[in-house]
Amino acid sequence: MRFEGRIAIVTGGGGGIGLATALKLLAEGASVGVIDVKPRPAAYEQYGDKAHYMVGDLSDETVIKQFVDDIAARFGPPNYLANIAGIAMFGKDGSVVDMELEHYRKTIAINLDGVIHMIRAVVPYMRQTKPSSMVHVASVVGTRTMDNAMKDGPLDGYQLSKAGVIALSRSLAIDLGKHGIRSNTVSPGAIWTPLTDAIYADPARVEAMANRTPLHRVGTPDDVASACLYLLSDDADFVTGVDLPVDGGLLAKLV
Ligand SMILES: NC(=O)c1ccc[n+]([C@@H]2O[C@H](COP(=O)([O-])OP(=O)(O)OC[C@H]3O[C@@H](n4cnc5c(N)ncnc54)[C@H](O)[C@@H]3O)[C@@H](O)[C@H]2O)c1
């Protein structure tokens, strides 16, 4: 019960890694405010008023500010922020040389601007409360390049958004350290979630990815959620400014 009596905000808790992280925080005693564009999953019901769910879009800063103020009024100033929501437009993303810029801009609006909106709304509360810590879910493609899983070529919009999240988290760690606020990223490798369902519906792709991965499997939402909880928790009290890959060893492998 590392989070008993503490308050957390989780984005993207409508499914996948965000849902797994919010449920783990609730199971360890936190009160949790969740925001997602999807409707509330039934799994939150067992936690009653300790789980507050709002349907809202991260790319709208006004909505985010209202959501965070509402959570602070209900539960008190948030101790934790888990920035997990994100999109990957596998079919439409590509090379900045020739992709439609509207697809690039949409990816940045959610994956990077959405993270920034949350940080701007939450940090003023975090300055008033202890402990306080943030985790942002980036990706191994923020550090190294992988091919677009659904068509030939790169995934530039997504890659740039995730590299931005890693760089931003490092900068926040240095700037906010004087307030005792920690900021870290988790970079998942290949994880089977609703985001990647279309990829892993093909068993040949699951097998190919498992064969490329030193631990010989595709990851689960719980694999990533456990790393998020570690970085948020007091167990990581002297850890800030790091990027933790949760990738079964993918990043460590050159070929
Ligand atoms: N699955 C993977 O292999 C993988 C790998 C690397 C990084 N990631 C990252 O992990 C994070 C979680 O992804 P996931 O795999 O669990 O996918 P997911 O699609 O299951 O979860 C993402 C959630 O974000 C929500 N969301 C999307 N746009 C939103 C918006 N504008 N406002 C509010 N909510 C919004 C979605 O509705 C969804 O519930 C993402 O940031 C993703 O980029 C995933």
The ligand as an SDF file (V2000), in Angstrom:
LIG
                    3D

 44 48  0  0  0  0  0  0  0  0999 V2000
    1.6050   -0.3480  -26.8690 N   0  0  0  0  0  0  0  0  0  0  0  0
    2.8690   -0.1370  -27.1820 C   0  0  0  0  0  0  0  0  0  0  0  0
    3.5460   -0.9900  -27.7930 O   0  0  0  0  0  0  0  0  0  0  0  0
    3.5250    1.1630  -26.8040 C   0  0  0  0  0  0  0  0  0  0  0  0
    4.8970    1.2890  -27.0560 C   0  0  0  0  0  0  0  0  0  0  0  0
    5.5250    2.4720  -26.7220 C   0  0  0  0  0  0  0  0  0  0  0  0
    4.8100    3.5080  -26.1400 C   0  0  0  0  0  0  0  0  0  0  0  0
    3.4740    3.3510  -25.9110 N   0  0  0  0  0  0  0  0  0  0  0  0
    2.7770    4.4890  -25.3120 C   0  0  0  0  0  0  0  0  0  0  0  0
    2.0760    4.0510  -24.1740 O   0  0  0  0  0  0  0  0  0  0  0  0
    0.9850    4.9410  -23.9320 C   0  0  0  0  0  0  0  0  0  0  0  0
   -0.2730    4.1390  -23.6880 C   0  0  0  0  0  0  0  0  0  0  0  0
   -0.6080    3.4670  -24.8880 O   0  0  0  0  0  0  0  0  0  0  0  0
   -1.3320    2.0530  -24.9380 P   0  0  0  0  0  0  0  0  0  0  0  0
   -0.4460    1.1610  -25.7050 O   0  0  0  0  0  0  0  0  0  0  0  0
   -1.8160    1.6570  -23.5990 O   0  0  0  0  0  0  0  0  0  0  0  0
   -2.5240    2.4180  -25.9270 O   0  0  0  0  0  0  0  0  0  0  0  0
   -4.1020    2.5910  -25.6990 P   0  0  0  0  0  0  0  0  0  0  0  0
   -4.6250    3.0770  -26.9970 O   0  0  0  0  0  0  0  0  0  0  0  0
   -4.6690    1.3620  -25.1090 O   0  0  0  0  0  0  0  0  0  0  0  0
   -4.1680    3.7160  -24.5890 O   0  0  0  0  0  0  0  0  0  0  0  0
   -4.0310    5.0840  -24.8770 C   0  0  0  0  0  0  0  0  0  0  0  0
   -5.2180    5.8090  -24.2690 C   0  0  0  0  0  0  0  0  0  0  0  0
   -5.0730    7.1990  -24.5380 O   0  0  0  0  0  0  0  0  0  0  0  0
   -6.3680    7.6910  -24.8190 C   0  0  0  0  0  0  0  0  0  0  0  0
   -6.3000    8.9210  -25.5920 N   0  0  0  0  0  0  0  0  0  0  0  0
   -5.9270    9.0650  -26.8810 C   0  0  0  0  0  0  0  0  0  0  0  0
   -6.0510   10.3380  -27.2700 N   0  0  0  0  0  0  0  0  0  0  0  0
   -6.5200   11.0370  -26.1960 C   0  0  0  0  0  0  0  0  0  0  0  0
   -6.8520   12.3890  -25.9870 C   0  0  0  0  0  0  0  0  0  0  0  0
   -6.7570   13.3130  -26.9580 N   0  0  0  0  0  0  0  0  0  0  0  0
   -7.3080   12.7720  -24.7590 N   0  0  0  0  0  0  0  0  0  0  0  0
   -7.4540   11.8470  -23.7760 C   0  0  0  0  0  0  0  0  0  0  0  0
   -7.1580   10.5370  -23.9310 N   0  0  0  0  0  0  0  0  0  0  0  0
   -6.6830   10.1350  -25.1300 C   0  0  0  0  0  0  0  0  0  0  0  0
   -7.0360    6.5750  -25.6130 C   0  0  0  0  0  0  0  0  0  0  0  0
   -8.4320    6.6960  -25.6460 O   0  0  0  0  0  0  0  0  0  0  0  0
   -6.5430    5.3360  -24.8930 C   0  0  0  0  0  0  0  0  0  0  0  0
   -7.4330    4.8800  -23.8960 O   0  0  0  0  0  0  0  0  0  0  0  0
    0.9060    5.8580  -25.1480 C   0  0  0  0  0  0  0  0  0  0  0  0
    1.4900    7.1080  -24.8380 O   0  0  0  0  0  0  0  0  0  0  0  0
    1.7180    5.1180  -26.1900 C   0  0  0  0  0  0  0  0  0  0  0  0
    2.2830    6.0030  -27.1360 O   0  0  0  0  0  0  0  0  0  0  0  0
    2.8230    2.2030  -26.2280 C   0  0  0  0  0  0  0  0  0  0  0  0
  1  2  1  0
  2  3  2  0
  2  4  1  0
  4  5  1  0
  4 44  2  0
  5  6  2  0
  6  7  1  0
  7  8  2  0
  8  9  1  0
  8 44  1  0
  9 10  1  0
  9 42  1  0
 10 11  1  0
 11 12  1  0
 11 40  1  0
 12 13  1  0
 13 14  1  0
 14 15  2  0
 14 16  1  0
 14 17  1  0
 17 18  1  0
 18 19  2  0
 18 20  1  0
 18 21  1  0
 21 22  1  0
 22 23  1  0
 23 24  1  0
 23 38  1  0
 24 25  1  0
 25 26  1  0
 25 36  1  0
 26 27  1  0
 26 35  1  0
 27 28  2  0
 28 29  1  0
 29 30  1  0
 29 35  2  0
 30 31  1  0
 30 32  2  0
 32 33  1  0
 33 34  2  0
 34 35  1  0
 36 37  1  0
 36 38  1  0
 38 39  1  0
 40 41  1  0
 40 42  1  0
 42 43  1  0
M  CHG  2   8   1  16  -1
M  END
$$$$
